[in-house]
């Protein structure tokens, strides 16, 4: 005869672990770029084409095969100390580095330029995926009185001229002599940005268009203007996020029951 006695812990039900939920605060305001008219779009793209082709700014590709082939020569020169070793020279990546410093190409460079208040005009392409990657440039440009807009097919038009893969954002630095006429021509065409928590006035928009070198103008606003503003504050939204909700949890392997056999 054989009797099987299960372990004590086998009868107890396994407790399910609670699903972890992360709570975050979401902004109730929706930030979006102001629409640009088709005529202004073609005018901006043509102006940039003519200027960049005239300047001749283009990224050059360095031939790396020469660098790899020169390693054997450098080893031979190191073995023979009598021979004079020439210092390695590297060619610049851009055809005109001085002109390149007057531009901010890419989302990261444009963000840093706006934070340091170094830009006078910002242009963004609409082919950015995901689209919210450039939404932070709207309040940055608004608080620093920098005209900015989203230009369709900006990357497709300028990437080939500059010799880069894409141009998702383009900024012009303050005091740039080469692109001064471009900034003056494009600025009146740029539509004003609308940010819900920043009150705007028609007089301020005119001043920001004419005067580009001033710093933040919203700090000089009087208390009366702030009281009379139609801005209505909205509460933040509570957003609960379940990380990886489609995760399939594998059941735990139950331990083998010990059997006691008696004869």
SERO-4910 file (N, C-alpha, C, O; in steps of 0.05 Angstrom, whole numbers):
BEGIN
 pado doro    nc1    nc2    nc3   cac1   cac2   cac3    cc1    cc2    cc3    oc1    oc2    oc3
  Unk    A     17    -24      0      0      0      0     18     25      0     39     25     13
  Unk    A      9     45    -14     25     70    -16      6     94    -11    -15     96    -23
  Unk    A     15    110      7     -1    134     14     15    159      6     39    161     12
  Unk    A      2    178     -8     15    203    -17      6    226      0    -18    231      2
  Unk    A     24    239     13     17    261     30     28    287     18     53    290     16
  Unk    A     11    306      8     21    331     -4     34    349     17     29    346     41
  Unk    A     49    367      8     62    386     26     42    405     37     20    408     27
  Unk    A     50    419     58     31    438     71     25    463     54      3    472     54
  Unk    A     45    473     39     41    497     24     27    493     -2     21    512    -16
  Unk    A     20    468    -10      7    463    -35    -22    472    -35    -33    480    -55
  Unk    A    -35    470    -11    -63    477    -10    -68    507    -11    -89    516    -20
  Unk    A    -49    523     -3    -52    552     -3    -53    563    -32    -37    554    -49
  Unk    A    -71    581    -37    -73    594    -64    -51    615    -67    -45    630    -48
  Unk    A    -40    616    -91    -19    636    -96    -32    664    -99    -52    667   -113
  Unk    A    -20    683    -86    -31    711    -87    -21    724   -113      3    723   -120
  Unk    A    -40    737   -127    -33    751   -151    -20    778   -145    -30    792   -127
  Unk    A      1    784   -159     14    810   -154     -2    832   -167    -12    829   -190
  Unk    A     -6    854   -153    -21    876   -165     -6    889   -189     18    891   -189
  Unk    A    -22    898   -209    -10    910   -232      0    938   -225    -15    954   -214
  Unk    A     25    943   -230     37    970   -224     27    991   -243     28    987   -268
  Unk    A     17   1013   -233      7   1035   -249     23   1060   -242     26   1067   -218
  Unk    A     33   1074   -262     47   1099   -259     29   1122   -263     16   1124   -284
  Unk    A     28   1140   -244     11   1164   -245     27   1188   -253     48   1193   -242
  Unk    A     18   1203   -273     32   1227   -282     12   1249   -287    -12   1244   -291
  Unk    A     23   1274   -288      6   1297   -294     10   1306   -323     32   1309   -332
  Unk    A    -12   1308   -337    -12   1315   -365    -22   1344   -369    -40   1352   -354
  Unk    A    -11   1358   -388    -20   1386   -393    -47   1387   -406    -51   1371   -425
  Unk    A    -65   1404   -397    -91   1406   -410    -91   1422   -436   -111   1421   -451
  Unk    A    -69   1436   -442    -68   1453   -465    -56   1437   -489    -39   1420   -485
  Unk    A    -66   1442   -512    -56   1430   -537    -39   1450   -552    -48   1472   -559
  Unk    A    -14   1443   -557      5   1460   -571      7   1451   -600     11   1427   -605
  Unk    A      4   1469   -618      6   1463   -647     17   1487   -662     15   1510   -652
  Unk    A     29   1482   -685     41   1502   -702     19   1517   -717     -1   1505   -725
  Unk    A     22   1543   -720      3   1559   -736      5   1552   -765     28   1548   -775
  Unk    A    -17   1549   -779    -16   1541   -808     -2   1563   -825     -5   1587   -819
  Unk    A     12   1554   -845     26   1571   -864     12   1570   -891      6   1549   -900
  Unk    A      8   1593   -903     -4   1594   -929     14   1583   -951     38   1583   -948
  Unk    A      2   1573   -973     18   1560   -994     36   1580  -1008     59   1574  -1015
  Unk    A     26   1604  -1012     43   1625  -1025     68   1631  -1008     90   1633  -1019
  Unk    A     64   1633   -982     86   1639   -964    105   1615   -963    130   1618   -960
  Unk    A     94   1591   -965    111   1567   -965    130   1567   -989    154   1563   -986
  Unk    A    120   1571  -1013    137   1572  -1037    157   1595  -1036    179   1592  -1045
  Unk    A    148   1617  -1024    167   1640  -1022    190   1634  -1004    213   1641  -1010
  Unk    A    185   1621   -981    206   1614   -962    225   1594   -974    249   1597   -972
  Unk    A    214   1573   -987    232   1552   -998    249   1563  -1021    272   1557  -1024
  Unk    A    237   1580  -1038    253   1592  -1060    275   1611  -1050    297   1611  -1060
  Unk    A    268   1626  -1029    288   1644  -1017    312   1629  -1006    335   1636  -1009
  Unk    A    306   1607   -992    327   1591   -980    343   1576  -1002    368   1574   -999
  Unk    A    330   1567  -1023    345   1554  -1045    365   1573  -1058    388   1566  -1061
  Unk    A    356   1597  -1064    373   1616  -1078    397   1623  -1060    419   1626  -1070
  Unk    A    392   1627  -1034    413   1636  -1016    434   1614  -1012    458   1619  -1013
  Unk    A    425   1590  -1006    443   1568  -1001    459   1560  -1026    483   1553  -1023
  Unk    A    447   1561  -1049    462   1555  -1073    482   1577  -1079    504   1571  -1090
  Unk    A    476   1602  -1072    495   1624  -1077    519   1622  -1057    541   1627  -1064
  Unk    A    513   1615  -1032    534   1612  -1012    551   1588  -1017    575   1588  -1013
  Unk    A    539   1566  -1026    554   1542  -1032    560   1526  -1007    581   1512  -1007
  Unk    A    544   1527   -987    549   1512   -962    540   1483   -966    517   1478   -973
  Unk    A    558   1465   -961    552   1436   -965    571   1420   -948    594   1426   -944
  Unk    A    560   1398   -938    576   1380   -921    592   1361   -938    581   1349   -957
  Unk    A    618   1360   -933    636   1343   -948    641   1317   -934    643   1316   -909
  Unk    A    644   1296   -949    649   1269   -938    679   1264   -939    692   1267   -960
  Unk    A    691   1257   -916    719   1251   -915    724   1223   -924    710   1204   -915
  Unk    A    744   1219   -941    751   1192   -951    766   1177   -929    790   1183   -924
  Unk    A    753   1158   -917    765   1144   -895    785   1122   -904    801   1113   -888
  Unk    A    784   1114   -929    802   1093   -938    831   1102   -938    849   1086   -934
  Unk    A    835   1128   -942    862   1138   -940    873   1137   -912    896   1131   -908
  Unk    A    855   1142   -892    864   1141   -865    871   1112   -857    890   1108   -843
  Unk    A    855   1092   -866    861   1065   -860    887   1056   -873    903   1041   -861
  Unk    A    892   1065   -898    916   1057   -912    941   1070   -901    963   1060   -904
  Unk    A    938   1092   -887    961   1106   -876    970   1094   -850    991   1103   -840
  Unk    A    956   1075   -839    965   1063   -814    990   1047   -818   1008   1048   -801
  Unk    A    992   1033   -840   1016   1017   -845   1040   1035   -848   1062   1029   -839
  Unk    A   1036   1058   -862   1058   1077   -866   1067   1089   -839   1091   1092   -834
  Unk    A   1047   1094   -822   1055   1106   -796   1070   1085   -779   1088   1093   -764
  Unk    A   1064   1059   -781   1078   1039   -767   1107   1037   -777   1126   1033   -761
  Unk    A   1111   1039   -803   1138   1038   -814   1154   1062   -805   1178   1059   -800
  Unk    A   1142   1085   -804   1156   1109   -795   1163   1107   -766   1184   1117   -757
  Unk    A   1146   1094   -750   1152   1091   -721   1175   1072   -717   1191   1075   -699
  Unk    A   1177   1051   -735   1200   1032   -733   1226   1046   -741   1247   1038   -730
  Unk    A   1225   1065   -759   1249   1080   -768   1248   1108   -756   1236   1126   -767
  Unk    A   1261   1112   -733   1260   1139   -720   1274   1160   -735   1270   1184   -730
  Unk    A   1291   1153   -755   1306   1174   -770   1287   1190   -788   1292   1214   -793
  Unk    A   1266   1177   -798   1248   1191   -816   1231   1211   -801   1222   1206   -778
  Unk    A   1225   1234   -813   1209   1255   -800   1179   1248   -803   1170   1241   -826
  Unk    A   1165   1249   -781   1136   1242   -782   1121   1268   -785   1123   1286   -768
  Unk    A   1104   1270   -805   1087   1293   -809   1062   1291   -792   1051   1269   -790
  Unk    A   1051   1313   -781   1027   1311   -765   1003   1306   -783   1001   1316   -806
  Unk    A    984   1290   -773    960   1283   -788    942   1307   -791    936   1320   -771
  Unk    A    933   1312   -815    915   1335   -821    888   1324   -828    885   1306   -844
  Unk    A    867   1337   -817    840   1329   -822    825   1351   -836    827   1374   -828
  Unk    A    812   1345   -858    797   1365   -873    771   1372   -859    759   1354   -847
  Unk    A    762   1397   -860    736   1404   -847    713   1391   -861    714   1386   -886
  Unk    A    692   1384   -846    669   1371   -858    652   1389   -875    640   1380   -895
  Unk    A    652   1415   -869    635   1434   -885    653   1450   -903    676   1456   -897
  Unk    A    641   1458   -926    656   1473   -946    664   1501   -936    685   1511   -943
  Unk    A    647   1513   -919    652   1539   -908    645   1539   -878    622   1544   -871
  Unk    A    664   1533   -860    658   1531   -831    647   1557   -820    631   1557   -801
  Unk    A    656   1580   -830    647   1606   -819    618   1610   -824    604   1621   -807
  Unk    A    608   1602   -847    580   1605   -854    563   1584   -838    541   1590   -830
  Unk    A    575   1561   -834    561   1540   -819    556   1548   -790    535   1541   -779
  Unk    A    573   1564   -778    569   1573   -750    546   1592   -748    536   1596   -726
  Unk    A    538   1604   -769    515   1623   -768    488   1609   -771    467   1622   -770
  Unk    A    488   1583   -773    464   1567   -775    462   1547   -753    483   1538   -742
  Unk    A    438   1539   -745    433   1518   -726    416   1497   -741    393   1501   -746
  Unk    A    429   1474   -747    416   1453   -763    409   1430   -744    427   1419   -730
  Unk    A    384   1422   -744    376   1399   -727    360   1409   -703    362   1432   -695
  Unk    A    344   1391   -692    327   1397   -669    344   1404   -644    337   1422   -629
  Unk    A    366   1389   -640    382   1394   -616    396   1421   -617    396   1436   -597
  Unk    A    408   1428   -640    421   1454   -642    401   1477   -640    408   1497   -628
  Unk    A    378   1474   -652    358   1495   -650    348   1498   -621    343   1521   -612
  Unk    A    345   1476   -607    336   1478   -579    357   1492   -562    349   1509   -546
  Unk    A    382   1486   -565    403   1499   -550    405   1529   -557    409   1546   -540
  Unk    A    402   1535   -583    403   1563   -591    380   1579   -580    384   1602   -572
  Unk    A    356   1568   -578    334   1582   -566    337   1586   -536    330   1606   -525
  Unk    A    347   1565   -523    351   1567   -494    372   1589   -487    369   1602   -466
  Unk    A    392   1592   -504    412   1613   -499    405   1639   -512    420   1658   -511
  Unk    A    382   1641   -525    372   1666   -538    392   1675   -559    400   1699   -559
  Unk    A    400   1657   -577    419   1663   -597    407   1663   -626    422   1669   -645
  Unk    A    382   1657   -628    370   1654   -655    351   1677   -660    339   1689   -642
  Unk    A    348   1684   -686    330   1705   -695    307   1694   -712    287   1709   -716
  Unk    A    309   1669   -721    287   1658   -738    290   1627   -736    312   1617   -737
  Unk    A    267   1613   -734    267   1584   -732    247   1573   -753    224   1583   -754
  Unk    A    256   1553   -768    239   1540   -788    239   1510   -782    261   1498   -777
  Unk    A    216   1497   -782    213   1469   -775    199   1455   -798    181   1466   -810
  Unk    A    207   1430   -803    195   1414   -824    171   1398   -812    171   1391   -788
  Unk    A    152   1393   -829    128   1378   -819    130   1348   -821    112   1334   -814
  Unk    A    153   1338   -831    157   1310   -834    170   1297   -809    179   1274   -810
  Unk    A    170   1311   -786    181   1300   -762    163   1279   -751    139   1283   -748
  Unk    A    174   1255   -745    158   1233   -733    172   1223   -708    196   1215   -710
  Unk    A    159   1223   -686    132   1233   -680    131   1263   -680    151   1276   -676
  Unk    A    107   1274   -684    104   1303   -687    110   1319   -662    117   1342   -664
  Unk    A    107   1307   -639    111   1322   -614    141   1327   -608    147   1340   -588
  Unk    A    159   1318   -625    187   1323   -621    195   1353   -625    215   1362   -614
  Unk    A    178   1368   -639    184   1396   -643    164   1414   -629    165   1439   -632
  Unk    A    146   1403   -613    126   1420   -599    139   1437   -577    129   1459   -571
  Unk    A    161   1428   -566    174   1444   -545    187   1470   -557    193   1488   -541
  Unk    A    191   1471   -583    202   1495   -595    182   1518   -596    190   1541   -599
  Unk    A    156   1512   -594    136   1533   -595    137   1551   -571    139   1576   -575
  Unk    A    136   1541   -546    138   1560   -523    165   1572   -521    168   1595   -511
  Unk    A    187   1558   -529    213   1570   -528    215   1594   -546    226   1614   -539
  Unk    A    204   1591   -571    205   1614   -589    187   1637   -580    193   1660   -584
  Unk    A    164   1629   -568    145   1650   -559    156   1666   -537    154   1691   -537
  Unk    A    169   1654   -517    179   1668   -494    204   1685   -501    210   1704   -486
  Unk    A    217   1679   -523    241   1694   -531    235   1713   -554    254   1724   -566
  Unk    A    210   1715   -562    202   1733   -584    216   1727   -610    225   1745   -624
  Unk    A    219   1701   -616    232   1692   -640    211   1682   -659    196   1664   -652
  Unk    A    208   1693   -683    189   1683   -702    196   1654   -711    219   1649   -718
  Unk    A    176   1637   -710    180   1609   -717    155   1598   -731    133   1606   -724
  Unk    A    159   1580   -749    136   1568   -763    144   1541   -774    168   1534   -776
  Unk    A    124   1525   -782    129   1499   -794    125   1501   -824    104   1509   -834
  Unk    A    146   1494   -839    146   1496   -868    144   1468   -880    163   1452   -875
  Unk    A    124   1461   -895    122   1435   -907    144   1430   -927    153   1449   -941
  Unk    A    153   1405   -929    175   1396   -948    200   1413   -945    214   1418   -965
  Unk    A    206   1422   -921    231   1436   -916    255   1418   -919    276   1425   -930
  Unk    A    253   1394   -908    275   1375   -908    281   1366   -936    304   1363   -944
  Unk    A    260   1360   -952    264   1350   -979    278   1371   -997    292   1364  -1015
  Unk    A    273   1396   -991    284   1418  -1007    312   1424  -1001    328   1430  -1018
  Unk    A    319   1424   -975    346   1434   -966    366   1411   -961    390   1417   -960
  Unk    A    357   1387   -957    375   1365   -951    395   1360   -973    419   1356   -968
  Unk    A    386   1361   -998    404   1357  -1021    424   1379  -1024    447   1375  -1032
  Unk    A    415   1404  -1019    433   1427  -1022    455   1427  -1001    478   1434  -1007
  Unk    A    448   1420   -977    468   1419   -955    484   1394   -954    504   1393   -940
  Unk    A    475   1373   -968    490   1348   -967    486   1332   -942    504   1317   -934
  Unk    A    462   1334   -930    456   1319   -906    432   1301   -911    418   1304   -932
  Unk    A    426   1283   -892    404   1265   -896    377   1279   -893    358   1274   -909
  Unk    A    374   1296   -873    349   1310   -868    354   1336   -854    375   1339   -840
  Unk    A    336   1355   -856    337   1381   -842    309   1384   -829    291   1396   -840
  Unk    A    307   1374   -804    282   1375   -790    277   1402   -777    254   1410   -772
  Unk    A    298   1417   -771    296   1444   -760    320   1460   -769    342   1450   -771
  Unk    A    315   1486   -773    335   1504   -783    332   1531   -768    310   1542   -768
  Unk    A    354   1540   -757    354   1565   -742    375   1584   -752    397   1575   -759
  Unk    A    370   1610   -752    389   1630   -760    398   1646   -736    381   1656   -720
  Unk    A    424   1647   -732    435   1660   -708    433   1690   -710    434   1702   -732
  Unk    A    432   1703   -687    430   1732   -686    456   1745   -696    478   1735   -690
  Unk    A    454   1766   -710    478   1780   -720    492   1767   -743    515   1774   -749
  Unk    A    479   1748   -756    492   1734   -779    492   1753   -803    471   1761   -812
  Unk    A    515   1758   -814    518   1776   -836    509   1763   -863    498   1777   -880
  Unk    A    514   1738   -865    508   1724   -890    478   1721   -894    468   1725   -917
  Unk    A    463   1714   -873    434   1708   -876    417   1731   -865    394   1726   -858
  Unk    A    428   1755   -863    412   1777   -852    389   1784   -871    367   1790   -862
  Unk    A    394   1784   -897    373   1791   -916    351   1769   -917    328   1775   -922
  Unk    A    359   1744   -913    340   1722   -912    321   1725   -889    297   1721   -891
  Unk    A    332   1732   -865    315   1735   -841    296   1758   -845    273   1757   -837
  Unk    A    305   1780   -856    288   1803   -861    265   1797   -880    243   1807   -877
  Unk    A    270   1780   -900    250   1774   -920    229   1754   -910    206   1756   -917
  Unk    A    238   1735   -894    220   1714   -885    204   1722   -860    181   1713   -857
  Unk    A    215   1738   -843    202   1745   -818    173   1756   -821    156   1748   -806
  Unk    A    168   1775   -839    140   1785   -842    120   1764   -851     96   1768   -846
  Unk    A    129   1743   -863    111   1722   -873    104   1701   -852     84   1687   -855
  Unk    A    120   1699   -831    116   1679   -810     91   1685   -794     89   1707   -784
  Unk    A     72   1666   -791     48   1671   -775     55   1672   -745     74   1658   -737
  Unk    A     40   1687   -729     46   1688   -700     39   1662   -686     20   1648   -694
  Unk    A     54   1655   -666     49   1631   -650     28   1636   -629     27   1658   -618
  Unk    A     12   1616   -623     -8   1619   -602     -2   1598   -580     -3   1574   -585
  Unk    A      4   1608   -556      8   1592   -533    -13   1600   -512    -15   1623   -505
  Unk    A    -27   1580   -501    -51   1586   -485    -44   1601   -459    -58   1619   -451
  Unk    A    -22   1594   -446    -15   1606   -420      2   1631   -423     11   1642   -402
  Unk    A      8   1640   -447     23   1665   -451      5   1685   -465     -1   1682   -488
  Unk    A     -3   1706   -451    -21   1726   -463     -6   1742   -484     18   1748   -481
  Unk    A    -20   1748   -506     -8   1763   -528    -24   1788   -534    -48   1790   -526
  Unk    A    -12   1807   -546    -25   1832   -554    -15   1840   -582      7   1833   -590
  Unk    A    -32   1853   -596    -25   1861   -624     -1   1880   -624     16   1879   -642
  Unk    A      1   1897   -604     24   1916   -603     50   1901   -598     71   1908   -608
  Unk    A     49   1880   -581     73   1865   -576     82   1850   -600    106   1847   -605
  Unk    A     63   1840   -616     71   1825   -641     84   1844   -660    103   1836   -674
  Unk    A     75   1869   -663     88   1888   -681    116   1895   -671    134   1896   -687
  Unk    A    119   1898   -645    145   1905   -634    165   1881   -638    188   1886   -644
  Unk    A    155   1857   -635    173   1834   -638    181   1830   -667    203   1820   -672
  Unk    A    165   1839   -686    172   1837   -714    194   1858   -721    212   1852   -737
  Unk    A    192   1882   -710    211   1903   -717    237   1901   -701    258   1904   -712
  Unk    A    235   1895   -676    258   1894   -658    265   1864   -653    249   1851   -640
  Unk    A    288   1855   -662    296   1827   -660    315   1822   -637    318   1800   -628
  Unk    A    330   1843   -629    352   1839   -610    343   1842   -581    360   1839   -563
  Unk    A    318   1847   -576    309   1850   -548    305   1823   -535    300   1803   -549
  Unk    A    308   1822   -509    304   1798   -494    274   1795   -487    257   1807   -500
  Unk    A    268   1779   -468    240   1774   -462    225   1799   -456    234   1816   -440
  Unk    A    201   1802   -468    185   1826   -464    162   1821   -445    149   1839   -436
  Unk    A    157   1795   -440    134   1789   -422    140   1795   -393    122   1797   -377
  Unk    A    166   1798   -386    172   1805   -359    166   1834   -352    162   1841   -329
  Unk    A    164   1851   -373    159   1879   -369    129   1886   -369    122   1909   -367
  Unk    A    113   1865   -371     84   1871   -371     75   1880   -344     85   1870   -324
  Unk    A     57   1898   -343     46   1909   -318     26   1891   -306     16   1873   -319
  Unk    A     19   1896   -281      0   1879   -267    -29   1884   -278    -45   1865   -277
  Unk    A    -34   1908   -287    -60   1913   -298    -66   1897   -323    -88   1887   -327
  Unk    A    -45   1895   -340    -49   1879   -365    -53   1850   -359    -68   1836   -373
  Unk    A    -39   1840   -338    -43   1812   -331    -70   1806   -320    -81   1785   -324
  Unk    A    -81   1826   -304   -108   1822   -293   -130   1823   -315   -150   1809   -313
  Unk    A   -125   1839   -335   -145   1842   -356   -142   1822   -378   -158   1822   -397
  Unk    A   -123   1804   -377   -119   1784   -398   -141   1763   -397   -151   1756   -375
  Unk    A   -150   1753   -420   -172   1734   -421   -162   1705   -415   -177   1686   -421
  Unk    A   -138   1702   -404   -128   1676   -399   -142   1662   -376   -146   1674   -355
  Unk    A   -151   1637   -380   -165   1622   -360   -148   1597   -354   -143   1581   -372
  Unk    A   -139   1595   -329   -123   1572   -322   -140   1547   -320   -163   1548   -310
  Unk    A   -129   1524   -328   -143   1499   -327   -128   1479   -310   -103   1480   -309
  Unk    A   -142   1462   -296   -128   1443   -279   -113   1422   -295   -121   1416   -318
  Unk    A    -92   1411   -283    -77   1390   -297    -93   1364   -297   -109   1359   -280
  Unk    A    -88   1348   -317   -101   1323   -320    -84   1301   -308    -60   1300   -312
  Unk    A    -97   1283   -293    -83   1260   -281    -84   1237   -301   -106   1228   -309
  Unk    A    -61   1228   -309    -59   1206   -328    -46   1182   -316    -24   1184   -305
  Unk    A    -59   1159   -317    -49   1135   -306    -39   1117   -329    -53   1112   -348
  Unk    A    -15   1108   -327     -2   1092   -348      5   1065   -337     17   1062   -315
  Unk    A     -3   1044   -352      4   1017   -345     27   1009   -363     23   1005   -387
  Unk    A     51   1005   -351     74    998   -368     70    970   -380     65    950   -365
  Unk    A     73    968   -406     71    942   -420     46    927   -413     47    906   -401
  Unk    A     22    938   -421     -3    925   -413     -7    898   -427    -22    881   -416
  Unk    A      5    893   -450      1    868   -464     21    846   -456     24    825   -469
  Unk    A     35    851   -434     55    831   -425     41    806   -414     23    808   -398
  Unk    A     49    784   -424     38    758   -415     56    747   -393     79    740   -398
  Unk    A     45    745   -370     60    735   -347     59    705   -346     38    693   -346
  Unk    A     82    693   -345     83    664   -344     77    654   -315     88    665   -296
  Unk    A     61    634   -313     55    623   -286     80    610   -274     96    599   -287
  Unk    A     82    613   -248    105    602   -234    103    571   -234     81    560   -231
  Unk    A    126    559   -236    127    530   -235    124    520   -207    138    528   -189
  Unk    A    104    503   -203     99    492   -176    120    471   -169    128    455   -186
  Unk    A    128    471   -144    148    452   -135    137    423   -135    113    419   -130
  Unk    A    154    404   -140    145    376   -141    137    367   -113    151    372    -93
  Unk    A    114    354   -112    104    344    -86    120    320    -78    126    302    -93
  Unk    A    127    321    -53    143    299    -42    124    275    -35    103    278    -24
  Unk    A    132    253    -43    116    229    -39    129    211    -18    154    207    -19
  Unk    A    114    202      0    123    183     20    110    156     16     85    154     18
  Unk    A    125    137     10    114    110      4    120     92     28    142     90     38
  Unk    A    100     78     34    103     58     55     94     31     45     74     29     31
  Unk    A    108     12     51    102    -15     42     90    -31     65     83    -54     61
***
